[in-house]
Amino acid sequence: MKRAFALLAVVATPIAGLALLAPRSFSLVRCFQSSTFGGCSTRSASLPDMLATAPEQVAPLLIGLAALVLLALTAWSAVSDSDRITIAALAIGTYAFLIAGASVALGPWLVGPLLLLIAMFACALGARSREIAASLLRIGVLAFGAFAAAYLFAQGWALRLGPFPGGGFESFWLYVALSSAAGVAIGLGLAASRRDVGQIARGMVVGYASFGGAGLVVALGSVAIMYPRGSYVAFGLATLWGVVFWLIVANTIAMSIAMRTLAGVRWLGAVPVGITLALVVVICGIATVAAFGPLAVSGVAPPLLMLPNTATDP
Protein backbone atom coordinates (compact mmCIF):
# COMPACT_ATOMS: atom_id res chain seq x y z
CA MET A 1 0.00 0.00 0.00
CA LYS A 2 2.90 2.34 0.77
CA ARG A 3 4.28 1.89 -2.74
CA ALA A 4 0.84 2.51 -4.25
CA PHE A 5 0.39 5.79 -2.36
CA ALA A 6 3.91 6.88 -3.31
CA LEU A 7 3.48 6.06 -6.99
CA LEU A 8 0.13 7.85 -7.16
CA ALA A 9 1.55 10.93 -5.41
CA VAL A 10 4.58 11.17 -7.70
CA VAL A 11 2.52 10.69 -10.87
CA ALA A 12 -0.33 12.94 -9.75
CA THR A 13 1.94 15.89 -8.91
CA PRO A 14 2.99 16.89 -12.45
CA ILE A 15 -0.44 15.97 -13.84
CA ALA A 16 -2.23 18.20 -11.32
CA GLY A 17 0.31 20.99 -11.79
CA LEU A 18 0.06 21.03 -15.57
CA ALA A 19 -3.74 20.73 -15.38
CA LEU A 20 -3.73 23.93 -13.31
CA LEU A 21 -1.39 25.83 -15.62
CA ALA A 22 -2.43 24.63 -19.08
CA PRO A 23 -5.87 26.34 -19.29
CA ARG A 24 -4.63 29.65 -17.84
CA SER A 25 -3.99 32.86 -19.66
CA PHE A 26 -0.82 34.71 -18.75
CA SER A 27 0.26 38.30 -18.94
CA LEU A 28 3.04 38.38 -21.53
CA VAL A 29 5.20 41.45 -20.95
CA ARG A 30 7.48 42.83 -23.64
CA CYS A 31 9.69 45.85 -22.95
CA PHE A 32 11.49 48.00 -25.51
CA GLN A 33 14.02 50.81 -25.43
CA SER A 34 15.04 53.20 -28.19
CA SER A 35 17.30 56.23 -28.30
CA THR A 36 14.40 58.54 -27.44
CA PHE A 37 11.97 56.56 -25.31
CA GLY A 38 11.06 53.15 -23.95
CA GLY A 39 8.19 51.24 -22.43
CA CYS A 40 6.49 47.90 -22.01
CA SER A 41 3.52 46.25 -23.69
CA THR A 42 1.31 43.55 -22.23
CA ARG A 43 -0.94 41.01 -23.89
CA SER A 44 -2.72 37.83 -22.93
CA ALA A 45 -0.97 34.59 -23.87
CA SER A 46 -1.50 30.86 -23.39
CA LEU A 47 1.00 28.58 -21.68
CA PRO A 48 2.43 27.22 -24.98
CA ASP A 49 2.79 30.79 -26.23
CA MET A 50 4.60 31.79 -23.04
CA LEU A 51 6.94 28.80 -23.32
CA ALA A 52 7.73 29.65 -26.92
CA THR A 53 8.22 33.42 -26.58
CA ALA A 54 8.97 34.23 -22.93
CA PRO A 55 9.81 31.08 -20.94
CA GLU A 56 11.61 33.13 -18.28
CA GLN A 57 8.30 34.68 -17.24
CA VAL A 58 6.74 31.31 -16.35
CA ALA A 59 10.00 29.84 -15.09
CA PRO A 60 9.09 30.30 -11.38
CA LEU A 61 5.94 28.22 -11.84
CA LEU A 62 7.70 25.47 -13.79
CA ILE A 63 10.64 25.37 -11.38
CA GLY A 64 8.18 25.13 -8.50
CA LEU A 65 6.39 22.23 -10.20
CA ALA A 66 9.70 20.45 -10.81
CA ALA A 67 10.59 20.98 -7.15
CA LEU A 68 7.32 19.35 -6.10
CA VAL A 69 8.09 16.27 -8.20
CA LEU A 70 11.60 16.10 -6.71
CA LEU A 71 10.21 16.40 -3.17
CA ALA A 72 7.68 13.63 -3.83
CA LEU A 73 10.45 11.38 -5.13
CA THR A 74 12.63 12.24 -2.12
CA ALA A 75 9.84 11.34 0.28
CA TRP A 76 9.23 8.07 -1.59
CA SER A 77 12.88 7.15 -1.37
CA ALA A 78 13.17 8.11 2.31
CA VAL A 79 10.18 6.12 3.63
CA SER A 80 11.79 2.89 2.46
CA ASP A 81 14.28 3.21 5.31
CA SER A 82 12.99 3.72 8.85
CA ASP A 83 16.16 5.61 9.75
CA ARG A 84 15.36 8.24 7.10
CA ILE A 85 11.76 8.86 8.06
CA THR A 86 12.68 12.37 9.26
CA ILE A 87 13.89 13.21 5.75
CA ALA A 88 10.52 12.09 4.39
CA ALA A 89 8.75 14.33 6.91
CA LEU A 90 10.91 17.29 5.88
CA ALA A 91 10.26 16.65 2.16
CA ILE A 92 6.49 16.39 2.60
CA GLY A 93 6.41 19.42 4.90
CA THR A 94 8.28 21.45 2.27
CA TYR A 95 5.84 20.16 -0.35
CA ALA A 96 2.96 21.50 1.76
CA PHE A 97 4.53 24.96 1.93
CA LEU A 98 5.16 25.07 -1.82
CA ILE A 99 1.56 24.23 -2.73
CA ALA A 100 -0.01 26.60 -0.20
CA GLY A 101 0.28 29.65 -2.44
CA ALA A 102 -0.63 27.66 -5.57
CA SER A 103 -3.78 26.39 -3.86
CA VAL A 104 -4.92 29.97 -3.32
CA ALA A 105 -3.83 31.34 -6.70
CA LEU A 106 -4.79 28.46 -8.99
CA GLY A 107 -7.02 26.12 -7.01
CA PRO A 108 -6.61 23.36 -4.41
CA TRP A 109 -5.95 20.43 -6.75
CA LEU A 110 -2.35 19.87 -5.63
CA VAL A 111 -3.70 19.04 -2.18
CA GLY A 112 -4.60 15.60 -3.55
CA PRO A 113 -0.99 14.48 -4.09
CA LEU A 114 -0.10 15.95 -0.68
CA LEU A 115 -2.72 13.75 1.00
CA LEU A 116 -1.32 10.74 -0.85
CA LEU A 117 2.16 11.57 0.46
CA ILE A 118 0.79 11.87 4.00
CA ALA A 119 -0.93 8.49 3.58
CA MET A 120 2.36 7.01 2.34
CA PHE A 121 4.12 8.50 5.37
CA ALA A 122 1.51 7.00 7.70
CA CYS A 123 2.01 3.59 6.08
CA ALA A 124 5.74 3.88 6.71
CA LEU A 125 4.98 4.43 10.40
CA GLY A 126 3.04 1.16 10.44
CA ALA A 127 -0.45 2.66 10.55
CA ARG A 128 -3.37 0.53 9.41
CA SER A 129 -5.86 1.55 6.74
CA ARG A 130 -8.42 2.62 9.33
CA GLU A 131 -5.87 4.76 11.17
CA ILE A 132 -4.76 6.40 7.92
CA ALA A 133 -8.33 7.20 6.93
CA ALA A 134 -9.07 8.61 10.40
CA SER A 135 -5.94 10.76 10.31
CA LEU A 136 -6.79 12.20 6.88
CA LEU A 137 -10.36 12.85 8.04
CA ARG A 138 -9.13 14.76 11.09
CA ILE A 139 -6.81 16.82 8.91
CA GLY A 140 -9.70 17.63 6.57
CA VAL A 141 -12.03 18.63 9.39
CA LEU A 142 -9.38 20.86 10.98
CA ALA A 143 -8.59 22.55 7.65
CA PHE A 144 -12.27 23.13 6.89
CA GLY A 145 -12.79 24.59 10.35
CA ALA A 146 -9.83 26.93 9.92
CA PHE A 147 -11.07 28.24 6.55
CA ALA A 148 -14.57 28.64 7.97
CA ALA A 149 -13.22 30.66 10.90
CA ALA A 150 -11.18 32.84 8.51
CA TYR A 151 -14.26 33.38 6.36
CA LEU A 152 -16.38 34.47 9.31
CA PHE A 153 -13.65 36.80 10.60
CA ALA A 154 -13.15 38.31 7.14
CA GLN A 155 -16.89 38.84 6.69
CA GLY A 156 -17.10 40.50 10.08
CA TRP A 157 -14.15 42.74 9.23
CA ALA A 158 -15.72 43.69 5.88
CA LEU A 159 -19.09 44.50 7.44
CA ARG A 160 -17.55 46.54 10.23
CA LEU A 161 -14.51 48.20 8.61
CA GLY A 162 -14.71 47.59 4.87
CA PRO A 163 -12.32 45.63 2.60
CA PHE A 164 -9.18 44.33 4.25
CA PRO A 165 -6.08 46.36 3.26
CA GLY A 166 -3.67 44.60 0.95
CA GLY A 167 -6.21 42.40 -0.84
CA GLY A 168 -9.58 41.22 0.47
CA PHE A 169 -10.12 37.56 1.06
CA GLU A 170 -6.92 36.59 -0.72
CA SER A 171 -4.95 37.66 2.35
CA PHE A 172 -7.06 35.48 4.63
CA TRP A 173 -6.95 32.46 2.33
CA LEU A 174 -3.19 32.67 1.90
CA TYR A 175 -2.59 33.07 5.63
CA VAL A 176 -4.77 30.04 6.44
CA ALA A 177 -3.18 28.00 3.65
CA LEU A 178 0.30 28.74 4.98
CA SER A 179 -0.89 28.02 8.53
CA SER A 180 -2.14 24.66 7.25
CA ALA A 181 1.25 23.96 5.72
CA ALA A 182 2.93 24.83 9.01
CA GLY A 183 0.56 22.50 10.83
CA VAL A 184 1.31 19.65 8.43
CA ALA A 185 5.06 20.22 8.80
CA ILE A 186 4.83 20.25 12.60
CA GLY A 187 2.61 17.17 12.65
CA LEU A 188 4.91 15.20 10.38
CA GLY A 189 7.91 16.13 12.51
CA LEU A 190 6.12 15.04 15.69
CA ALA A 191 4.93 11.83 14.05
CA ALA A 192 8.44 11.00 12.83
CA SER A 193 10.00 11.52 16.25
CA ARG A 194 7.24 9.76 18.22
CA ARG A 195 6.30 7.12 15.62
CA ASP A 196 2.64 8.00 16.01
CA VAL A 197 0.47 8.97 13.04
CA GLY A 198 -1.99 10.68 15.39
CA GLN A 199 0.59 13.42 15.94
CA ILE A 200 -0.12 14.83 12.46
CA ALA A 201 -3.51 16.13 13.59
CA ARG A 202 -1.90 17.44 16.79
CA GLY A 203 0.53 19.42 14.66
CA MET A 204 -2.39 20.91 12.74
CA VAL A 205 -3.94 22.03 16.03
CA VAL A 206 -0.64 23.62 17.06
CA GLY A 207 -0.33 25.41 13.72
CA TYR A 208 -3.86 26.79 13.71
CA ALA A 209 -3.80 27.76 17.39
CA SER A 210 -0.52 29.66 17.09
CA PHE A 211 -0.97 31.33 13.72
CA GLY A 212 -4.65 31.98 14.35
CA GLY A 213 -4.00 33.59 17.72
CA ALA A 214 -1.09 35.65 16.43
CA GLY A 215 -3.01 36.79 13.37
CA LEU A 216 -5.99 37.81 15.48
CA VAL A 217 -3.85 39.83 17.88
CA VAL A 218 -2.02 41.67 15.10
CA ALA A 219 -5.20 42.29 13.08
CA LEU A 220 -7.09 43.74 16.02
CA GLY A 221 -4.05 45.71 17.16
CA SER A 222 -3.71 47.30 13.72
CA VAL A 223 -7.26 48.66 13.86
CA ALA A 224 -6.27 51.51 16.18
CA ILE A 225 -3.51 52.56 13.75
CA MET A 226 -5.12 52.03 10.34
CA TYR A 227 -8.69 52.95 11.36
CA PRO A 228 -8.23 55.88 13.78
CA ARG A 229 -11.71 57.31 13.08
CA GLY A 230 -13.50 54.17 12.00
CA SER A 231 -12.39 54.37 8.36
CA TYR A 232 -9.20 53.18 6.71
CA VAL A 233 -6.27 55.57 6.51
CA ALA A 234 -3.35 54.53 4.26
CA PHE A 235 0.11 55.19 5.65
CA GLY A 236 2.05 53.63 2.78
CA LEU A 237 4.44 50.69 2.74
CA ALA A 238 5.88 51.55 6.14
CA THR A 239 2.66 50.43 7.81
CA LEU A 240 2.51 47.25 5.73
CA TRP A 241 6.04 46.24 6.65
CA GLY A 242 5.31 47.16 10.25
CA VAL A 243 2.36 44.75 10.27
CA VAL A 244 4.54 42.05 8.70
CA PHE A 245 7.21 42.60 11.37
CA TRP A 246 4.73 42.33 14.25
CA LEU A 247 3.15 39.30 12.61
CA ILE A 248 6.55 37.58 12.59
CA VAL A 249 7.10 38.47 16.25
CA ALA A 250 3.60 37.37 17.29
CA ASN A 251 3.82 34.14 15.31
CA THR A 252 7.20 33.32 16.82
CA ILE A 253 5.94 33.81 20.36
CA ALA A 254 2.63 32.02 19.77
CA MET A 255 4.27 29.10 17.98
CA SER A 256 6.87 28.64 20.71
CA ILE A 257 4.18 28.62 23.40
CA ALA A 258 1.93 26.26 21.41
CA MET A 259 4.78 23.86 20.72
CA ARG A 260 5.58 23.76 24.43
CA THR A 261 2.04 23.53 25.82
CA LEU A 262 0.12 21.65 23.11
CA ALA A 263 2.86 19.45 21.65
CA GLY A 264 5.01 18.92 24.75
CA VAL A 265 8.22 20.07 23.07
CA ARG A 266 10.94 21.49 25.30
CA TRP A 267 11.59 25.22 25.15
CA LEU A 268 15.03 24.54 23.66
CA GLY A 269 13.34 23.02 20.62
CA ALA A 270 10.09 25.02 20.63
CA VAL A 271 11.68 28.45 20.21
CA PRO A 272 13.80 27.61 17.11
CA VAL A 273 10.77 25.95 15.52
CA GLY A 274 8.69 29.05 16.21
CA ILE A 275 11.26 31.38 14.67
CA THR A 276 11.82 29.15 11.63
CA LEU A 277 8.17 28.62 10.78
CA ALA A 278 7.29 32.30 11.26
CA LEU A 279 10.00 33.28 8.78
CA VAL A 280 9.09 30.50 6.34
CA VAL A 281 5.44 31.57 6.30
CA VAL A 282 6.36 35.19 5.55
CA ILE A 283 8.86 34.19 2.85
CA CYS A 284 6.35 31.84 1.21
CA GLY A 285 3.69 34.55 1.30
CA ILE A 286 5.96 37.06 -0.44
CA ALA A 287 7.06 34.41 -2.97
CA THR A 288 3.43 33.62 -3.77
CA VAL A 289 2.67 37.24 -4.58
CA ALA A 290 5.83 37.54 -6.66
CA ALA A 291 5.29 34.30 -8.59
CA PHE A 292 1.55 34.27 -9.21
CA GLY A 293 0.43 37.88 -8.91
CA PRO A 294 1.78 39.34 -12.18
CA LEU A 295 1.44 36.18 -14.28
CA ALA A 296 -2.05 34.74 -14.41
CA VAL A 297 -4.67 37.00 -15.96
CA SER A 298 -7.51 34.48 -16.17
CA GLY A 299 -9.98 33.84 -13.41
CA VAL A 300 -8.82 31.58 -10.60
CA ALA A 301 -10.61 29.13 -8.36
CA PRO A 302 -11.36 30.40 -4.87
CA PRO A 303 -11.09 27.86 -2.04
CA LEU A 304 -14.75 28.32 -1.02
CA LEU A 305 -16.52 28.85 -4.32
CA MET A 306 -20.02 28.40 -2.90
CA LEU A 307 -19.72 31.29 -0.45
CA PRO A 308 -20.33 34.94 -1.38
CA ASN A 309 -17.53 37.48 -1.65
CA THR A 310 -14.74 34.92 -1.66
CA ALA A 311 -13.49 35.10 -5.23
CA THR A 312 -9.77 35.72 -5.63
CA ASP A 313 -8.57 38.18 -8.22
CA PRO A 314 -6.04 37.17 -10.89
C-alpha positions in Angstrom: 0.0 0.0 0.0 2.9 2.3 0.8 4.3 1.9 -2.7 0.8 2.5 -4.3 0.4 5.8 -2.4 3.9 6.9 -3.3 3.5 6.1 -7.0 0.1 7.9 -7.2 1.5 10.9 -5.4 4.6 11.2 -7.7 2.5 10.7 -10.9 -0.3 12.9 -9.8 1.9 15.9 -8.9 3.0 16.9 -12.5 -0.4 16.0 -13.8 -2.2 18.2 -11.3 0.3 21.0 -11.8 0.1 21.0 -15.6 -3.7 20.7 -15.4 -3.7 23.9 -13.3 -1.4 25.8 -15.6 -2.4 24.6 -19.1 -5.9 26.3 -19.3 -4.6 29.6 -17.8 -4.0 32.9 -19.7 -0.8 34.7 -18.8 0.3 38.3 -18.9 3.0 38.4 -21.5 5.2 41.4 -20.9 7.5 42.8 -23.6 9.7 45.9 -22.9 11.5 48.0 -25.5 14.0 50.8 -25.4 15.0 53.2 -28.2 17.3 56.2 -28.3 14.4 58.5 -27.4 12.0 56.6 -25.3 11.1 53.2 -24.0 8.2 51.2 -22.4 6.5 47.9 -22.0 3.5 46.3 -23.7 1.3 43.5 -22.2 -0.9 41.0 -23.9 -2.7 37.8 -22.9 -1.0 34.6 -23.9 -1.5 30.9 -23.4 1.0 28.6 -21.7 2.4 27.2 -25.0 2.8 30.8 -26.2 4.6 31.8 -23.0 6.9 28.8 -23.3 7.7 29.7 -26.9 8.2 33.4 -26.6 9.0 34.2 -22.9 9.8 31.1 -20.9 11.6 33.1 -18.3 8.3 34.7 -17.2 6.7 31.3 -16.4 10.0 29.8 -15.1 9.1 30.3 -11.4 5.9 28.2 -11.8 7.7 25.5 -13.8 10.6 25.4 -11.4 8.2 25.1 -8.5 6.4 22.2 -10.2 9.7 20.5 -10.8 10.6 21.0 -7.2 7.3 19.4 -6.1 8.1 16.3 -8.2 11.6 16.1 -6.7 10.2 16.4 -3.2 7.7 13.6 -3.8 10.5 11.4 -5.1 12.6 12.2 -2.1 9.8 11.3 0.3 9.2 8.1 -1.6 12.9 7.2 -1.4 13.2 8.1 2.3 10.2 6.1 3.6 11.8 2.9 2.5 14.3 3.2 5.3 13.0 3.7 8.9 16.2 5.6 9.7 15.4 8.2 7.1 11.8 8.9 8.1 12.7 12.4 9.3 13.9 13.2 5.7 10.5 12.1 4.4 8.8 14.3 6.9 10.9 17.3 5.9 10.3 16.7 2.2 6.5 16.4 2.6 6.4 19.4 4.9 8.3 21.4 2.3 5.8 20.2 -0.4 3.0 21.5 1.8 4.5 25.0 1.9 5.2 25.1 -1.8 1.6 24.2 -2.7 0.0 26.6 -0.2 0.3 29.6 -2.4 -0.6 27.7 -5.6 -3.8 26.4 -3.9 -4.9 30.0 -3.3 -3.8 31.3 -6.7 -4.8 28.5 -9.0 -7.0 26.1 -7.0 -6.6 23.4 -4.4 -5.9 20.4 -6.7 -2.3 19.9 -5.6 -3.7 19.0 -2.2 -4.6 15.6 -3.6 -1.0 14.5 -4.1 -0.1 16.0 -0.7 -2.7 13.8 1.0 -1.3 10.7 -0.9 2.2 11.6 0.5 0.8 11.9 4.0 -0.9 8.5 3.6 2.4 7.0 2.3 4.1 8.5 5.4 1.5 7.0 7.7 2.0 3.6 6.1 5.7 3.9 6.7 5.0 4.4 10.4 3.0 1.2 10.4 -0.5 2.7 10.6 -3.4 0.5 9.4 -5.9 1.5 6.7 -8.4 2.6 9.3 -5.9 4.8 11.2 -4.8 6.4 7.9 -8.3 7.2 6.9 -9.1 8.6 10.4 -5.9 10.8 10.3 -6.8 12.2 6.9 -10.4 12.8 8.0 -9.1 14.8 11.1 -6.8 16.8 8.9 -9.7 17.6 6.6 -12.0 18.6 9.4 -9.4 20.9 11.0 -8.6 22.6 7.7 -12.3 23.1 6.9 -12.8 24.6 10.3 -9.8 26.9 9.9 -11.1 28.2 6.6 -14.6 28.6 8.0 -13.2 30.7 10.9 -11.2 32.8 8.5 -14.3 33.4 6.4 -16.4 34.5 9.3 -13.7 36.8 10.6 -13.2 38.3 7.1 -16.9 38.8 6.7 -17.1 40.5 10.1 -14.1 42.7 9.2 -15.7 43.7 5.9 -19.1 44.5 7.4 -17.5 46.5 10.2 -14.5 48.2 8.6 -14.7 47.6 4.9 -12.3 45.6 2.6 -9.2 44.3 4.2 -6.1 46.4 3.3 -3.7 44.6 0.9 -6.2 42.4 -0.8 -9.6 41.2 0.5 -10.1 37.6 1.1 -6.9 36.6 -0.7 -4.9 37.7 2.3 -7.1 35.5 4.6 -6.9 32.5 2.3 -3.2 32.7 1.9 -2.6 33.1 5.6 -4.8 30.0 6.4 -3.2 28.0 3.6 0.3 28.7 5.0 -0.9 28.0 8.5 -2.1 24.7 7.3 1.3 24.0 5.7 2.9 24.8 9.0 0.6 22.5 10.8 1.3 19.6 8.4 5.1 20.2 8.8 4.8 20.3 12.6 2.6 17.2 12.7 4.9 15.2 10.4 7.9 16.1 12.5 6.1 15.0 15.7 4.9 11.8 14.0 8.4 11.0 12.8 10.0 11.5 16.2 7.2 9.8 18.2 6.3 7.1 15.6 2.6 8.0 16.0 0.5 9.0 13.0 -2.0 10.7 15.4 0.6 13.4 15.9 -0.1 14.8 12.5 -3.5 16.1 13.6 -1.9 17.4 16.8 0.5 19.4 14.7 -2.4 20.9 12.7 -3.9 22.0 16.0 -0.6 23.6 17.1 -0.3 25.4 13.7 -3.9 26.8 13.7 -3.8 27.8 17.4 -0.5 29.7 17.1 -1.0 31.3 13.7 -4.6 32.0 14.4 -4.0 33.6 17.7 -1.1 35.6 16.4 -3.0 36.8 13.4 -6.0 37.8 15.5 -3.8 39.8 17.9 -2.0 41.7 15.1 -5.2 42.3 13.1 -7.1 43.7 16.0 -4.0 45.7 17.2 -3.7 47.3 13.7 -7.3 48.7 13.9 -6.3 51.5 16.2 -3.5 52.6 13.8 -5.1 52.0 10.3 -8.7 52.9 11.4 -8.2 55.9 13.8 -11.7 57.3 13.1 -13.5 54.2 12.0 -12.4 54.4 8.4 -9.2 53.2 6.7 -6.3 55.6 6.5 -3.4 54.5 4.3 0.1 55.2 5.6 2.1 53.6 2.8 4.4 50.7 2.7 5.9 51.5 6.1 2.7 50.4 7.8 2.5 47.3 5.7 6.0 46.2 6.7 5.3 47.2 10.2 2.4 44.8 10.3 4.5 42.0 8.7 7.2 42.6 11.4 4.7 42.3 14.3 3.1 39.3 12.6 6.5 37.6 12.6 7.1 38.5 16.3 3.6 37.4 17.3 3.8 34.1 15.3 7.2 33.3 16.8 5.9 33.8 20.4 2.6 32.0 19.8 4.3 29.1 18.0 6.9 28.6 20.7 4.2 28.6 23.4 1.9 26.3 21.4 4.8 23.9 20.7 5.6 23.8 24.4 2.0 23.5 25.8 0.1 21.6 23.1 2.9 19.4 21.6 5.0 18.9 24.7 8.2 20.1 23.1 10.9 21.5 25.3 11.6 25.2 25.1 15.0 24.5 23.7 13.3 23.0 20.6 10.1 25.0 20.6 11.7 28.4 20.2 13.8 27.6 17.1 10.8 26.0 15.5 8.7 29.0 16.2 11.3 31.4 14.7 11.8 29.1 11.6 8.2 28.6 10.8 7.3 32.3 11.3 10.0 33.3 8.8 9.1 30.5 6.3 5.4 31.6 6.3 6.4 35.2 5.5 8.9 34.2 2.8 6.3 31.8 1.2 3.7 34.6 1.3 6.0 37.1 -0.4 7.1 34.4 -3.0 3.4 33.6 -3.8 2.7 37.2 -4.6 5.8 37.5 -6.7 5.3 34.3 -8.6 1.5 34.3 -9.2 0.4 37.9 -8.9 1.8 39.3 -12.2 1.4 36.2 -14.3 -2.1 34.7 -14.4 -4.7 37.0 -16.0 -7.5 34.5 -16.2 -10.0 33.8 -13.4 -8.8 31.6 -10.6 -10.6 29.1 -8.4 -11.4 30.4 -4.9 -11.1 27.9 -2.0 -14.7 28.3 -1.0 -16.5 28.8 -4.3 -20.0 28.4 -2.9 -19.7 31.3 -0.5 -20.3 34.9 -1.4 -17.5 37.5 -1.7 -14.7 34.9 -1.7 -13.5 35.1 -5.2 -9.8 35.7 -5.6 -8.6 38.2 -8.2 -6.0 37.2 -10.9 
